[in-house]
């Protein structure tokens, strides 16, 4: 089994190799930076950094990370007692449903987002327009169901899984559509799940794009579905409980799921609100050592009033299952950056990278976390968003 720590080591190596460091003499000669973030605990899993440091930014890029930056700056952020991490990347949201969405998640520290299937071919231009105007990088997965998310099921009528319409939409918006979303739950696709996934792969393969599948409570066994996934595809809602969870009653991960991870399929949390997370299933999967590659929220504008809240809240939920703070940060930064080309230079604070930064508070105390079945657990730590820097500019909190 490729375990979570082996995955992270590979991610770190790939990320660290992708940047050219700014020469030390150039950084040393700088007498004035645009912005310096002072005194925070800098956690950057991409370069194995976890230490109190100052972060200096100029021209929208990270230019220096040192124990103490003494040069003056146009603006300074006091981050003492807080975490300074790469800007968070949320690879499963519905941010593109409203014009306000990108700004709302930006204030939570999310400096890159993917809208995962809000719309299909019929109205994909609406989502693309919001992604195009987003202050931070935003991209779109097209729903294979041409009418998008429907209360009575996106592809319950198989005719809605229209290959030609999806291909035409991608060709028209190739710069912003970065994959195909197939929602496969019984109430969404009925008994059509295998054919819906086959059609999704037909569309995606024509453009060398990934497919993201929404699993859980499917008509077909999970093994049959994941066996159809290729390298770079994504399984979201990996903690969905039976029927057809990735784990059986004895706590064993489905062999086809293990094979999928070995061939390069990603596994994402996709917190959501209905049917996607249940604490007993989470406990089984984590105990089996099958940790998620990425955290994501399945965010919408009502998330503040649900158990989702924000991405930092979702990142906190596995700290009680053996995940370290650095592991959790990796799942929302360097790991997510490897999944979509638009994020290739994100998810890191390496010198030369875009200066996208999330400032978080890690509070100790007693915190209640909610699953999708009104179940609660008590945690001793929780991340809270405290500030965001995008392209070297401090984002107002409200």
C-alpha positions in Angstrom: 0.0 0.0 0.0 1.2 3.5 -0.8 0.7 5.1 2.6 0.1 8.8 3.3 3.6 9.5 4.5 5.2 7.9 1.4 2.9 10.0 -0.8 3.9 13.2 1.0 7.6 12.5 0.6 7.1 12.2 -3.1 5.1 15.4 -3.2 7.8 17.3 -1.4 10.5 16.1 -3.7 8.5 17.0 -6.8 7.6 20.5 -5.4 11.1 21.3 -4.2 12.6 20.5 -7.6 10.2 22.9 -9.4 11.6 26.2 -8.3 14.7 28.2 -9.0 15.9 29.9 -5.9 16.5 33.7 -6.0 20.3 34.2 -5.4 21.1 34.9 -1.8 23.0 38.0 -2.7 20.0 39.5 -4.4 17.8 38.9 -1.4 20.5 40.2 0.9 20.8 43.4 -1.1 17.2 44.3 -0.8 16.8 47.2 1.5 13.0 47.3 1.3 10.4 44.7 0.8 6.7 45.1 -0.2 5.5 43.0 2.7 7.1 41.1 5.6 5.2 38.5 7.7 6.9 38.6 11.0 7.4 35.9 13.7 5.0 33.2 12.7 5.4 29.5 12.8 6.1 28.8 9.1 4.9 25.4 8.0 5.7 24.5 4.5 5.6 20.7 3.9 6.9 21.2 0.3 10.3 22.0 1.8 10.1 20.2 5.2 10.0 23.6 7.0 8.4 24.0 10.4 10.0 26.8 12.3 9.5 30.4 13.5 10.6 32.5 10.6 10.0 35.9 8.9 8.7 35.8 5.3 9.7 38.6 2.9 7.7 39.3 -0.2 8.4 41.6 -3.2 6.9 41.8 -6.7 4.2 39.3 -5.7 6.8 36.6 -5.0 8.4 35.0 -1.9 11.9 36.4 -1.8 13.3 35.5 1.6 12.5 33.3 4.5 14.9 33.8 7.5 14.8 33.7 11.3 14.9 37.5 11.2 14.4 39.9 8.3 15.7 43.3 9.3 15.1 45.2 6.1 12.2 47.7 6.1 8.9 46.9 4.4 6.1 48.9 3.0 3.7 46.7 5.1 4.3 44.3 8.0 2.0 41.6 9.4 2.6 40.5 12.9 2.1 36.7 12.9 3.5 35.9 16.3 1.7 32.9 17.8 0.1 32.0 14.5 0.8 29.6 11.6 2.1 30.9 8.3 1.4 28.4 5.6 1.1 28.3 1.8 -2.2 29.6 0.5 -4.9 26.9 0.8 -6.1 25.1 -2.3 -9.7 23.6 -2.2 -10.1 21.2 -5.0 -13.8 20.4 -4.4 -16.1 23.4 -4.0 -19.1 25.0 -5.5 -17.6 28.5 -5.3 -18.6 29.3 -8.9 -22.3 29.2 -8.1 -22.3 32.8 -7.0 -20.3 35.9 -7.8 -19.6 36.4 -4.1 -18.1 32.9 -3.7 -14.5 33.6 -4.6 -14.1 36.5 -2.2 -15.8 34.6 0.6 -13.4 31.6 0.4 -10.4 33.9 -0.1 -11.0 35.4 3.4 -10.8 31.8 4.7 -7.2 31.5 3.3 -8.2 29.8 0.1 -6.0 31.1 -2.7 -7.1 28.6 -5.3 -10.3 26.7 -5.9 -12.0 24.2 -8.2 -15.7 24.2 -8.8 -16.6 20.5 -8.9 -19.5 20.0 -11.2 -22.0 22.8 -10.3 -23.0 23.0 -14.0 -23.0 20.9 -17.1 -22.7 21.9 -20.7 -26.0 23.8 -20.8 -24.9 26.5 -18.4 -21.2 26.0 -18.0 -20.5 29.5 -19.2 -22.0 30.9 -16.0 -19.4 29.1 -13.8 -16.6 29.9 -16.2 -17.4 33.6 -16.1 -17.1 33.6 -12.3 -13.8 31.7 -12.4 -12.5 34.1 -15.0 -13.3 37.1 -12.8 -12.1 35.5 -9.5 -9.3 37.3 -7.7 -7.5 34.0 -7.0 -7.1 31.2 -9.5 -10.4 29.3 -10.0 -11.1 26.5 -12.4 -14.1 24.3 -13.3 -15.0 20.6 -13.5 -17.9 20.2 -16.0 -20.7 18.0 -14.8 -21.3 15.2 -17.2 -25.0 15.8 -16.7 -25.6 18.6 -19.2 -28.1 20.3 -16.8 -25.7 20.3 -13.9 -26.8 19.4 -10.3 -30.5 18.6 -10.3 -32.8 17.7 -7.3 -34.1 14.7 -9.1 -30.6 13.4 -10.1 -28.1 14.8 -12.6 -28.1 11.7 -14.8 -31.1 9.7 -13.6 -32.1 10.2 -17.2 -29.1 8.8 -19.0 -29.7 11.1 -22.0 -28.4 13.9 -19.9 -24.9 12.3 -19.9 -24.4 13.9 -23.3 -20.8 13.2 -24.5 -21.1 15.6 -27.5 -22.4 18.5 -25.5 -19.7 18.1 -22.9 -16.9 17.9 -25.5 -18.2 21.0 -27.2 -18.3 22.9 -24.0 -14.8 21.9 -23.0 -13.5 22.9 -26.5 -15.1 26.3 -26.1 -13.8 26.9 -22.6 -10.6 24.8 -22.6 -8.7 27.5 -20.6 -11.0 27.1 -17.6 -12.4 23.6 -17.7 -9.9 21.3 -16.1 -11.8 18.1 -15.7 -15.1 16.2 -15.7 -17.3 15.5 -12.6 -19.4 12.4 -12.4 -21.8 12.2 -9.4 -22.5 8.5 -9.0 -24.6 8.1 -5.9 -27.8 6.1 -6.4 -30.0 9.2 -5.9 -28.0 11.0 -8.6 -27.4 8.4 -11.2 -29.6 5.5 -10.2 -28.4 2.3 -11.9 -26.7 4.3 -14.6 -23.5 4.8 -12.6 -21.2 2.6 -14.7 -22.3 4.0 -18.0 -22.2 7.6 -16.7 -18.6 7.0 -15.6 -17.8 5.4 -19.0 -19.1 8.5 -20.8 -17.2 10.8 -18.4 -14.0 9.0 -19.3 -14.8 9.3 -23.0 -15.1 13.0 -22.7 -12.1 13.5 -20.4 -9.8 11.3 -22.4 -10.4 13.4 -25.5 -8.7 16.3 -23.8 -6.3 14.4 -21.4 -8.3 15.6 -18.4 -9.0 13.9 -15.1 -12.4 12.6 -13.9 -13.6 13.3 -10.4 -16.1 10.8 -9.1 -18.6 11.5 -6.3 -18.8 8.1 -4.6 -20.9 6.7 -1.7 -24.2 4.9 -1.7 -23.8 3.8 -5.3 -25.8 1.1 -7.0 -22.6 -0.6 -8.2 -19.8 -1.8 -6.0 -17.1 0.7 -5.3 -14.5 -1.7 -6.7 -16.2 -1.8 -10.1 -16.2 2.0 -10.3 -12.7 2.7 -9.2 -11.3 0.0 -11.5 -12.5 2.4 -14.3 -10.3 5.2 -13.1 -7.0 6.2 -14.7 -3.9 7.9 -13.2 -4.7 11.5 -12.2 -8.4 10.8 -11.6 -9.9 11.7 -8.2 -12.2 10.0 -5.8 -14.0 12.5 -3.6 -16.0 11.7 -0.5 -13.6 8.9 0.3 -15.1 8.6 3.9 -18.6 7.9 2.6 -20.2 5.1 4.7 -21.8 1.9 3.4 -23.3 0.8 1.2 -20.3 0.5 -1.1 -17.8 2.3 1.1 -14.1 1.9 0.4 -13.8 -0.2 3.5 -15.6 -3.4 4.5 -17.2 -4.3 7.8 -13.9 -5.9 8.9 -12.0 -2.7 8.3 -10.3 -3.9 5.1 -9.8 -1.5 2.2 -11.3 -2.7 -1.0 -8.5 -4.3 -3.2 -9.5 -2.3 -6.2 -9.2 0.9 -4.2 -5.7 -0.1 -3.2 -4.8 -0.8 -6.8 -6.3 2.6 -7.8 -4.0 4.4 -5.4 -1.0 2.5 -6.6 -1.6 3.5 -10.2 -2.0 7.2 -9.3 -5.6 7.8 -8.5 -6.1 10.5 -5.9 -8.4 10.3 -2.8 -10.1 13.4 -1.5 -12.1 14.1 1.6 -15.0 16.2 0.2 -16.5 17.1 3.6 -20.0 18.2 2.4 -23.2 18.0 4.4 -25.2 14.9 3.3 -24.0 11.3 3.2 -20.2 11.8 2.8 -18.7 11.5 6.3 -19.5 9.3 9.3 -17.2 9.0 12.2 -17.1 5.2 12.5 -16.3 4.8 8.8 -13.6 7.5 9.1 -12.1 5.7 12.1 -11.9 2.4 10.2 -10.3 4.0 7.1 -7.8 5.9 9.1 -6.9 2.9 11.2 -6.3 0.9 8.0 -3.7 3.5 7.1 -5.6 4.8 4.0 -5.2 8.5 4.6 -6.6 11.2 2.3 -4.4 12.9 -0.3 -6.3 16.1 0.0 -8.8 17.9 2.2 -11.7 19.7 0.4 -14.9 21.2 1.7 -17.7 20.7 -1.0 -18.2 24.4 0.0 -21.2 26.6 -0.8 -22.3 30.0 0.4 -24.3 28.3 3.3 -21.2 26.5 4.6 -20.7 28.8 7.6 -23.9 27.5 9.1 -23.1 23.8 8.6 -20.5 21.3 9.8 -18.3 22.4 6.9 -17.7 26.1 8.1 -14.5 26.6 6.1 -11.5 24.7 4.9 -9.4 25.3 8.1 -12.3 23.7 10.1 -12.3 20.7 7.8 -8.5 20.3 8.1 -8.9 20.1 11.8 -11.2 17.0 11.8 -8.5 14.4 11.4 -6.1 15.7 14.0 -7.6 13.3 16.5 -7.0 10.4 14.2 -3.3 10.6 14.1 -2.8 13.3 11.5 -0.2 15.9 12.5 -0.5 19.6 11.9 2.0 19.4 9.1 0.2 16.5 7.5 -3.1 18.5 7.5 -1.4 21.5 6.0 0.1 19.3 3.2 -3.4 18.0 2.3 -4.5 21.5 1.6 -1.4 22.8 -0.1 1.4 20.8 -1.7 -0.7 17.7 -2.3 -3.5 19.6 -3.9 -1.1 21.6 -6.0 0.0 18.4 -7.8 -3.5 17.6 -9.0 -4.2 20.4 -11.5 -1.7 22.3 -13.7 -3.1 25.7 -12.7 -1.7 25.1 -9.2 1.7 23.8 -10.3 3.6 26.7 -8.8 1.3 27.0 -5.7 1.0 25.2 -2.4 4.5 26.2 -1.4 6.4 29.1 0.2 9.6 28.2 -1.6 11.6 31.2 -2.6 10.4 32.3 -6.1 6.9 31.0 -5.7 3.8 33.3 -6.0 3.3 35.0 -2.6 0.0 33.3 -1.7 -0.1 32.8 2.1 -2.7 31.7 4.6 -2.3 32.8 8.2 -4.0 30.5 10.6 -4.6 30.3 14.3 -4.2 26.8 15.9 -6.2 27.0 19.0 -6.1 24.4 21.8 -9.3 23.7 23.7 -12.4 21.6 23.4 -14.0 21.7 20.0 -17.0 19.9 18.6 -16.7 18.6 15.0 -19.8 17.4 13.1 -20.1 14.6 10.5 -22.9 14.3 7.9 -25.1 12.2 10.2 -25.4 14.6 13.2 -22.6 12.7 14.9 -20.0 14.7 16.9 -16.5 14.1 18.1 -14.5 16.3 20.5 -11.2 17.6 19.3 -8.4 19.3 21.2 -7.1 21.5 18.4 -8.7 23.5 15.6 -7.5 25.7 12.8 -9.1 29.2 12.4 -8.5 31.5 9.4 -6.7 34.7 10.5 -5.5 36.4 7.4 -4.7 35.9 3.7 -2.1 37.2 1.3 -2.7 36.9 -2.4 0.0 37.7 -4.9 1.8 39.6 -2.2 -1.2 41.7 -1.2 -2.9 41.5 2.2 -6.6 40.7 1.8 -9.0 42.7 4.0 -10.8 40.4 6.5 -14.2 41.8 5.6 
